[in-house]
Amino acid sequence: MDLYVFIVAQIGYRDVCNKPNCINEESCKAVMKRIYYGWWIVLANFTIVFYVAGTIFYGFTAFIEPLVAEFGWSYTQVSLASSLRGLEMGIMAPVVGLLVDRFGSRRLLFIGIIVLGAGIILLGFTQSLLMFYGSFLLIAFGAGGCTSVVTLTVVANWFDRNVGKAMAVMVSGFGVSGLIVPVIVWLIGAYGWRTATIILGLGMWIIGLPVACIVRDKPEDYGYFPDGKKPKDGSTPLSEGDAPRLNVRFKEVLKKRTFLFVNLSEAIRLMTLTAVITHIMPYLGTMGFTRPTAGLVAAGIPLLSVIGRFGFGWLGDLFEKKHAMVVAFILMGLGALCLSYIDVDGLLYMFIFFFSVGYGGLAVLRGAILREYYGRNFFGKLIGIMMGFGAVGGVIGPTAAGWVFDRTGSYHSVWLVFTGLLGLAILLLLGVESKAKLSR
């Protein structure tokens, strides 16, 4: 009952429970006292990214065959929509980063959810290829307001010492969102793809809008330090961990070798990840694995990444985050190497475990290291630029892998090259300055 009162209070009022206009001030204060409000924000963002990722990222594959069957489009024409959808992580990410620092995560979440729901519903009324692409452009704009840049920024605002754990919980929503895919397959089978998209779009509004009401931009507005610490008498509610970083200017960060090296390592991570995710089923097919087995491997990669997301989120709070990232890249590299020799007994299982845990951990640590090194003042801009670098890698990876296979008939050299690139990412991170040196 307390939780119900608490959530209703957040939906009904802009202010958190320490304000006098709460509908049940005492009940809400009791909940706040037991659980730091930042964790409710983490849970809200987990729910949003779980639904968004499951619906428009992992779930898109379920719509390809029905669309081809009805309209006679080629797989290339339908697949191009995924590139339009990827605009939210590429071209739009730096722009969203600027907007989130200026207007806050809460407003962008509301706008993103409304636009994304409209785009998904419009998809159900598609009558032409142009309208199909237009729907995905709308989806891309909407997703830009309610995925990684926005959600990572608000979590970074509410946490400092525990930022790794908090981001781990939030980004795990991406990992477990694959569970929505069977639901989408059932909806298409039971009601058809058009009705399924309308149901999913309405679900985006019904689930997303109330949950977004829980989100608040910064703890200072409510008298808290990040991590739930109360300000001492006479002090201002700024993060103690931000103190040595407050004098760092945005333009200075862009010139630093550390920021460049971290961004390049993220580009390598996305380059490798998107190549593997895109080509894992055809590759396993060429190696003699059945399609059901290949499908299980493809589903297991994001699900097992949850282990890395939680594990490295915890390790990142205990140790310097660049060292945790090096370990995660080593695991990802071992996984890519195992993938090169998948015909050897046992290496398939080693690939799934090492690769998934490694990339899952890096999904958490990429934002956590920016928070650790540069604070919160312009986190949105920095994570937006980082995701822009990653998007470039995400375009190159699968394209290069497909080009090599078309000309050689084999993926073996592709995975070896990516193993080498992951080794390069490790060297880049080893060249990153330590936090203590950066803070001087």
C-alpha positions as CSV (number, residue, x, y, z in Angstrom):
1,M,0.0,0.0,0.0
2,D,2.9,2.4,0.8
3,L,4.3,1.8,-2.7
4,Y,1.0,2.5,-4.3
5,V,0.6,5.8,-2.4
6,F,4.2,6.7,-3.2
7,I,3.7,6.2,-7.0
8,V,0.4,8.0,-7.1
9,A,2.0,10.9,-5.3
10,Q,4.7,11.1,-8.0
11,I,2.2,11.0,-10.8
12,G,0.0,13.6,-9.2
13,Y,2.6,16.1,-8.1
14,R,5.8,17.5,-9.4
15,D,7.5,17.7,-6.0
16,V,8.9,14.8,-4.1
17,C,7.5,13.9,-0.7
18,N,9.4,16.5,1.3
19,K,7.1,19.2,-0.2
20,P,3.8,20.1,1.5
21,N,1.5,19.3,-1.4
22,C,1.9,15.5,-1.3
23,I,-1.4,13.7,-1.0
24,N,-0.1,11.5,1.7
25,E,3.0,13.1,3.0
26,E,3.7,10.8,6.0
27,S,3.3,7.6,4.0
28,C,5.6,8.9,1.2
29,K,8.2,10.1,3.7
30,A,8.2,6.6,5.3
31,V,8.9,5.0,1.9
32,M,11.6,7.6,1.2
33,K,13.3,6.8,4.5
34,R,13.4,3.1,3.8
35,I,14.6,3.3,0.2
36,Y,16.7,6.1,-1.4
37,Y,14.6,7.7,-4.1
38,G,17.4,7.3,-6.6
39,W,16.7,3.5,-6.7
40,W,13.1,4.2,-7.7
41,I,14.5,6.2,-10.6
42,V,16.7,3.3,-11.5
43,L,13.7,1.0,-11.5
44,A,11.7,3.4,-13.6
45,N,14.4,3.7,-16.2
46,F,14.9,-0.1,-16.2
47,T,11.2,-0.6,-17.0
48,I,11.4,2.0,-19.8
49,V,14.5,0.6,-21.5
50,F,13.2,-3.0,-21.0
51,Y,10.0,-2.2,-23.0
52,V,11.7,0.0,-25.6
53,A,14.6,-2.4,-26.4
54,G,12.3,-5.5,-26.4
55,T,9.8,-3.8,-28.7
56,I,11.9,-2.0,-31.3
57,F,15.4,-3.6,-31.1
58,Y,15.2,-7.3,-30.4
59,G,11.5,-7.6,-31.4
60,F,11.9,-6.1,-34.9
61,T,13.1,-9.4,-36.3
62,A,9.6,-10.9,-35.7
63,F,8.0,-8.4,-38.2
64,I,10.3,-9.0,-41.2
65,E,8.7,-12.0,-42.6
66,P,5.1,-10.7,-42.3
67,L,6.1,-7.5,-44.0
68,V,7.8,-9.3,-46.8
69,A,4.8,-11.6,-47.2
70,E,2.3,-8.8,-47.4
71,F,4.1,-6.2,-49.5
72,G,6.6,-8.3,-51.5
73,W,9.5,-6.0,-50.3
74,S,13.0,-7.4,-50.3
75,Y,14.8,-8.2,-47.1
76,T,17.2,-5.4,-47.9
77,Q,14.4,-2.9,-48.1
78,V,12.9,-4.0,-44.8
79,S,16.3,-4.2,-43.1
80,L,17.1,-0.7,-44.0
81,A,14.5,0.4,-41.4
82,S,16.9,-0.8,-38.7
83,S,19.5,1.7,-40.0
84,L,16.9,4.5,-39.7
85,R,16.1,3.2,-36.2
86,G,19.8,3.4,-35.4
87,L,19.8,7.2,-35.9
88,E,18.9,7.6,-32.2
89,M,22.2,6.1,-31.2
90,G,24.3,7.7,-34.0
91,I,23.5,11.2,-35.4
92,M,21.0,12.0,-32.6
93,A,23.0,10.9,-29.6
94,P,25.2,14.0,-29.3
95,V,22.2,16.2,-29.9
96,V,20.2,14.4,-27.2
97,G,23.2,14.8,-24.9
98,L,23.0,18.6,-25.3
99,L,19.2,18.6,-24.8
100,V,19.3,16.5,-21.7
101,D,21.9,18.7,-20.0
102,R,19.8,21.8,-20.9
103,F,16.2,20.5,-20.2
104,G,16.7,17.5,-18.0
105,S,15.9,13.8,-18.5
106,R,12.3,13.9,-17.2
107,R,11.0,16.2,-20.0
108,L,12.9,14.2,-22.7
109,L,11.5,10.9,-21.4
110,F,7.9,12.2,-21.7
111,I,8.5,13.5,-25.2
112,G,10.4,10.4,-26.3
113,I,7.7,8.0,-25.0
114,I,4.9,10.0,-26.7
115,V,6.7,10.2,-30.0
116,L,7.9,6.6,-29.9
117,G,4.4,5.3,-29.1
118,A,3.0,7.3,-32.0
119,G,5.6,5.9,-34.4
120,I,4.9,2.3,-33.4
121,I,1.2,2.8,-33.9
122,L,1.7,4.6,-37.3
123,L,3.7,1.5,-38.3
124,G,0.5,-0.5,-38.0
125,F,-1.1,1.7,-40.7
126,T,1.7,1.3,-43.2
127,Q,0.5,1.2,-46.9
128,S,3.8,2.0,-48.7
129,L,7.5,1.7,-48.3
130,L,7.8,5.4,-47.9
131,M,5.3,5.4,-45.0
132,F,7.2,2.4,-43.5
133,Y,10.4,4.4,-43.5
134,G,8.6,7.5,-42.1
135,S,7.3,5.4,-39.2
136,F,10.8,4.3,-38.4
137,L,12.2,7.8,-38.5
138,L,9.5,8.8,-36.0
139,I,10.5,5.7,-33.9
140,A,14.1,6.8,-34.1
141,F,13.3,10.3,-32.8
142,G,11.2,8.9,-30.0
143,A,13.8,6.3,-29.0
144,G,16.4,9.1,-28.8
145,G,14.4,10.6,-25.9
146,C,14.0,7.5,-23.8
147,T,17.0,5.3,-24.2
148,S,20.7,5.3,-23.2
149,V,21.8,9.0,-23.3
150,V,18.8,10.1,-21.2
151,T,18.5,7.2,-18.8
152,L,22.3,7.0,-18.1
153,T,22.3,10.8,-17.5
154,V,19.6,10.8,-14.8
155,V,21.1,7.8,-13.0
156,A,24.5,9.5,-13.1
157,N,22.9,12.5,-11.4
158,W,21.5,10.5,-8.5
159,F,24.5,8.4,-7.8
160,D,28.3,8.8,-7.1
161,R,29.9,6.0,-5.1
162,N,27.2,3.5,-6.2
163,V,27.0,4.7,-9.8
164,G,28.3,1.4,-11.1
165,K,25.7,-0.7,-9.3
166,A,22.9,1.7,-10.2
167,M,23.8,1.7,-13.9
168,A,24.2,-2.1,-13.8
169,V,20.6,-2.5,-12.7
170,M,19.3,0.1,-15.2
171,V,21.1,-1.3,-18.3
172,S,20.1,-4.8,-17.4
173,G,16.8,-3.8,-18.8
174,F,18.4,-4.1,-22.2
175,G,19.7,-7.6,-21.5
176,V,16.5,-9.1,-20.3
177,S,14.3,-7.3,-22.9
178,G,14.8,-10.3,-25.2
179,L,12.0,-11.9,-23.1
180,I,9.5,-9.7,-24.9
181,V,10.3,-11.2,-28.3
182,P,8.1,-14.4,-27.7
183,V,5.3,-12.1,-26.6
184,I,5.5,-10.2,-29.9
185,V,5.6,-13.4,-31.9
186,W,2.5,-14.5,-30.1
187,L,0.7,-11.2,-30.7
188,I,1.5,-11.3,-34.5
189,G,0.3,-14.9,-34.7
190,A,-2.9,-14.2,-32.8
191,Y,-3.9,-10.8,-34.2
192,G,-1.7,-10.1,-37.2
193,W,1.3,-7.7,-37.4
194,R,-0.8,-4.5,-37.8
195,T,-2.8,-5.0,-34.6
196,A,0.3,-6.2,-32.8
197,T,2.1,-2.9,-33.5
198,I,-0.9,-0.9,-32.4
199,I,-1.1,-2.9,-29.1
200,L,2.7,-2.3,-28.6
201,G,2.4,1.4,-29.3
202,L,-0.5,1.8,-26.8
203,G,1.5,-0.3,-24.3
204,M,4.4,2.2,-24.7
205,W,2.1,5.0,-23.5
206,I,0.3,3.0,-20.8
207,I,3.5,1.7,-19.3
208,G,6.0,4.4,-20.1
209,L,4.1,7.6,-19.2
210,P,3.2,6.7,-15.6
211,V,6.6,5.3,-15.0
212,A,8.3,8.4,-16.4
213,C,6.4,10.4,-13.7
214,I,8.6,8.8,-11.1
215,V,11.8,10.3,-12.6
216,R,13.4,13.4,-11.2
217,D,16.4,15.2,-12.7
218,K,18.7,15.9,-9.7
219,P,18.8,15.1,-6.0
220,E,19.9,18.7,-5.1
221,D,16.4,19.9,-5.9
222,Y,15.1,17.9,-2.9
223,G,17.9,18.5,-0.4
224,Y,20.0,15.3,-1.0
225,F,23.5,14.5,-2.1
226,P,23.9,11.7,-4.6
227,D,23.7,8.2,-3.0
228,G,21.1,9.6,-0.5
229,K,23.5,11.4,1.8
230,K,22.1,14.5,3.6
231,P,24.0,17.8,3.2
232,K,25.8,18.9,6.3
233,D,24.9,22.1,8.1
234,G,25.8,25.1,6.0
235,S,26.8,23.0,3.0
236,T,25.3,23.0,-0.4
237,P,23.8,19.8,-1.8
238,L,26.6,19.1,-4.3
239,S,28.2,15.7,-4.8
240,E,31.3,15.3,-2.6
241,G,32.7,13.2,-5.4
242,D,32.2,16.0,-7.9
243,A,34.4,18.5,-5.8
244,P,37.7,17.9,-7.6
245,R,36.0,17.9,-11.0
246,L,33.9,21.1,-10.8
247,N,36.6,23.2,-12.4
248,V,36.9,21.0,-15.5
249,R,35.4,22.7,-18.5
250,F,33.6,20.9,-21.3
251,K,36.0,22.1,-24.1
252,E,39.0,21.0,-22.0
253,V,37.6,17.5,-21.7
254,L,37.2,17.2,-25.5
255,K,40.9,17.9,-25.9
256,K,42.1,15.3,-23.4
257,R,43.7,12.1,-24.6
258,T,41.8,10.2,-22.0
259,F,38.4,11.1,-23.4
260,L,39.5,10.2,-27.0
261,F,40.9,6.8,-25.9
262,V,37.7,5.9,-24.0
263,N,35.6,6.9,-27.1
264,L,37.8,4.9,-29.5
265,S,37.5,1.8,-27.2
266,E,33.7,2.2,-27.3
267,A,33.8,2.4,-31.1
268,I,35.7,-0.9,-31.1
269,R,33.3,-2.5,-28.7
270,L,30.2,-1.6,-30.8
271,M,32.0,-2.5,-34.0
272,T,32.6,-6.0,-32.7
273,L,29.3,-6.4,-30.9
274,T,27.1,-5.4,-33.9
275,A,29.1,-7.6,-36.2
276,V,28.6,-10.6,-33.9
277,I,24.9,-9.9,-33.2
278,T,24.1,-9.5,-36.9
279,H,26.1,-12.4,-38.3
280,I,26.0,-15.0,-35.5
281,M,23.2,-17.1,-37.0
282,P,24.5,-17.2,-40.6
283,Y,28.0,-17.9,-39.2
284,L,26.8,-20.8,-37.1
285,G,24.9,-22.1,-40.1
286,T,28.0,-22.2,-42.2
287,M,29.7,-24.2,-39.4
288,G,27.0,-26.9,-39.5
289,F,24.8,-25.8,-36.5
290,T,21.1,-26.1,-36.9
291,R,18.9,-23.0,-37.0
292,P,17.2,-23.7,-33.6
293,T,20.6,-24.0,-32.0
294,A,21.8,-20.8,-33.7
295,G,18.7,-19.1,-32.5
296,L,19.3,-20.2,-28.9
297,V,22.9,-18.8,-29.1
298,A,21.6,-15.5,-30.5
299,A,19.1,-15.2,-27.6
300,G,21.6,-16.3,-25.0
301,I,24.1,-13.5,-25.8
302,P,21.9,-10.6,-24.5
303,L,20.5,-12.7,-21.6
304,L,23.9,-13.8,-20.3
305,S,25.2,-10.2,-20.6
306,V,23.1,-9.5,-17.5
307,I,25.8,-11.3,-15.5
308,G,28.4,-8.9,-16.8
309,R,26.2,-5.9,-16.3
310,F,25.7,-6.7,-12.6
311,G,29.1,-8.1,-12.0
312,F,31.1,-5.3,-13.5
313,G,28.8,-2.7,-12.1
314,W,29.7,-4.0,-8.6
315,L,33.4,-4.3,-9.5
316,G,33.5,-0.8,-10.9
317,D,32.4,0.6,-7.6
318,L,35.2,-1.3,-5.8
319,F,38.1,-0.6,-8.1
320,E,39.1,2.1,-10.6
321,K,36.8,1.7,-13.5
322,K,39.4,1.8,-16.3
323,H,40.9,-1.4,-14.7
324,A,37.5,-3.0,-14.7
325,M,37.0,-2.1,-18.3
326,V,40.4,-3.7,-19.2
327,V,39.2,-7.0,-17.6
328,A,35.9,-6.8,-19.5
329,F,37.6,-6.2,-22.8
330,I,39.9,-9.2,-22.1
331,L,36.8,-11.4,-21.6
332,M,35.2,-10.0,-24.8
333,G,38.4,-10.7,-26.7
334,L,38.7,-14.2,-25.4
335,G,35.1,-14.7,-26.6
336,A,35.8,-13.4,-30.1
337,L,38.9,-15.7,-30.3
338,C,36.7,-18.7,-29.3
339,L,34.2,-17.7,-32.0
340,S,37.0,-18.0,-34.6
341,Y,37.5,-21.7,-33.7
342,I,33.9,-22.6,-32.8
343,D,34.2,-26.1,-34.4
344,V,36.5,-27.1,-31.5
345,D,34.5,-28.9,-28.7
346,G,33.4,-26.6,-25.9
347,L,34.5,-23.3,-27.5
348,L,30.9,-22.4,-28.3
349,Y,30.0,-22.4,-24.6
350,M,33.2,-20.4,-23.8
351,F,32.3,-17.9,-26.5
352,I,28.8,-17.3,-25.2
353,F,30.0,-16.9,-21.6
354,F,33.1,-14.8,-22.1
355,F,31.8,-12.6,-24.9
356,S,28.4,-11.9,-23.3
357,V,29.8,-11.2,-19.8
358,G,32.5,-8.9,-21.3
359,Y,30.2,-6.8,-23.5
360,G,27.6,-6.6,-20.8
361,G,30.1,-5.2,-18.3
362,L,31.3,-2.6,-20.8
363,A,27.7,-1.5,-21.4
364,V,27.7,-0.4,-17.7
365,L,31.3,0.9,-17.4
366,R,31.2,3.2,-20.4
367,G,28.9,5.6,-18.6
368,A,30.3,4.9,-15.2
369,I,33.8,5.9,-16.2
370,L,32.6,9.3,-17.6
371,R,30.8,9.9,-14.3
372,E,33.9,9.0,-12.3
373,Y,36.3,11.1,-14.3
374,Y,34.2,14.2,-15.2
375,G,31.3,14.4,-12.8
376,R,27.8,15.4,-13.7
377,N,27.9,18.9,-15.0
378,F,27.9,17.9,-18.7
379,F,27.5,14.2,-18.5
380,G,24.7,14.2,-21.1
381,K,27.0,15.8,-23.7
382,L,29.8,13.4,-23.0
383,I,27.8,10.2,-23.2
384,G,26.1,11.5,-26.3
385,I,29.5,12.0,-28.0
386,M,30.6,8.6,-26.8
387,M,27.5,6.9,-28.3
388,G,28.2,8.8,-31.5
389,F,31.6,7.2,-31.7
390,G,30.0,3.8,-30.9
391,A,27.4,4.3,-33.7
392,V,30.2,4.7,-36.2
393,G,31.7,1.4,-35.1
394,G,28.2,-0.1,-35.2
395,V,27.8,0.8,-38.9
396,I,31.3,-0.4,-39.9
397,G,31.3,-3.8,-38.0
398,P,28.4,-5.7,-39.6
399,T,29.0,-4.1,-43.0
400,A,32.7,-5.1,-43.0
401,A,31.9,-8.6,-41.8
402,G,29.4,-9.1,-44.6
403,W,31.8,-7.8,-47.2
404,V,34.5,-10.2,-46.1
405,F,32.2,-13.2,-46.2
406,D,30.8,-12.3,-49.6
407,R,34.4,-12.4,-51.0
408,T,36.0,-15.2,-49.0
409,G,33.0,-17.4,-48.1
410,S,34.2,-17.5,-44.5
411,Y,33.9,-15.5,-41.3
412,H,37.1,-16.9,-39.7
413,S,39.4,-14.0,-40.6
414,V,36.7,-11.5,-39.5
415,W,36.6,-12.8,-35.9
416,L,40.4,-12.8,-35.7
417,V,40.6,-9.2,-36.9
418,F,38.0,-8.2,-34.2
419,T,40.0,-10.1,-31.6
420,G,43.0,-7.9,-32.6
421,L,40.9,-4.8,-32.4
422,L,39.7,-5.7,-28.9
423,G,43.4,-6.1,-28.0
424,L,43.9,-2.5,-29.3
425,A,41.1,-1.3,-27.1
426,I,42.9,-2.8,-24.1
427,L,46.0,-0.9,-25.0
428,L,44.0,2.3,-25.4
429,L,42.5,2.0,-21.9
430,L,45.9,1.2,-20.4
431,G,47.0,4.6,-21.8
432,V,44.1,6.4,-20.0
433,E,45.2,8.5,-17.1
434,S,44.3,7.3,-13.6
435,K,41.5,9.1,-11.8
436,A,43.8,10.4,-9.1
437,K,46.1,12.1,-11.8
438,L,43.2,13.4,-13.7
439,S,41.7,15.1,-10.6
440,R,44.9,17.1,-9.9
